[in-house]
Amino acid sequence: MLFALLKGVGDTAQESKKFVDPAMKRAYDTGAGLGVMIWLMFWAAGSVILGALAYFTRGKRELIEVETRSA
């Protein structure tokens, strides 16, 4: 996911150089920034949801004592 995000940002930077009008370039960069922000929000939400599922579905913790023999 990180590679796709970085590749997309790199391609966007290359594409925005084609615009001559500064307003068009700013608008293109703003749209790309919003897209990256939405992508990161989905990534964070997925991490929170998966983390919560892992936390709430883990098994009961039990202490197991193991006896070892000294040599």
C-alpha positions in Angstrom: 0.0 0.0 0.0 2.8 2.4 0.8 4.5 1.6 -2.5 1.3 2.4 -4.4 0.9 5.6 -2.4 4.4 6.8 -3.1 4.2 5.8 -6.8 1.0 7.8 -7.1 2.5 10.8 -5.5 5.5 10.6 -7.8 3.4 10.3 -10.9 1.3 13.2 -9.7 4.4 15.4 -9.3 5.5 14.5 -12.8 2.0 15.2 -14.2 1.6 18.6 -12.4 4.8 19.9 -14.1 2.9 19.9 -17.5 0.6 22.7 -16.4 1.6 26.3 -17.3 -1.0 28.1 -15.4 -0.1 28.3 -11.6 -3.8 28.1 -10.6 -4.2 24.9 -12.5 -1.1 23.4 -11.0 -2.3 24.4 -7.4 -5.7 22.9 -8.1 -4.2 19.6 -9.4 -1.8 19.4 -6.4 -4.7 20.1 -4.0 -6.8 17.4 -5.5 -3.9 15.0 -5.3 -3.4 16.0 -1.6 -7.0 15.3 -0.8 -6.8 11.9 -2.5 -3.7 11.0 -0.4 -5.5 12.2 2.7 -8.5 10.0 2.0 -6.2 7.0 1.2 -4.4 7.5 4.6 -7.7 7.8 6.4 -8.9 4.5 5.0 -5.5 2.9 5.9 -5.7 4.2 9.5 -9.4 3.1 9.8 -8.5 -0.4 8.6 -5.6 -0.6 11.1 -7.9 0.5 14.0 -10.6 -2.0 13.0 -8.1 -4.9 12.6 -6.4 -4.0 15.8 -9.7 -3.9 17.7 -10.7 -7.3 16.2 -7.4 -8.8 17.3 -7.6 -7.4 20.8 -11.2 -8.4 21.4 -10.9 -11.9 19.9 -7.7 -13.0 21.6 -7.8 -16.0 23.9 -7.7 -16.0 27.6 -4.2 -15.5 29.1 -3.1 -18.2 31.5 0.1 -18.6 33.3 1.8 -21.9 32.8 4.5 -22.9 35.2 7.2 -25.1 33.9 9.6 -27.0 36.2 13.2 -27.3 35.0 15.8 -29.6 36.4 19.1 -28.2 37.4 22.1 -30.0 36.0 
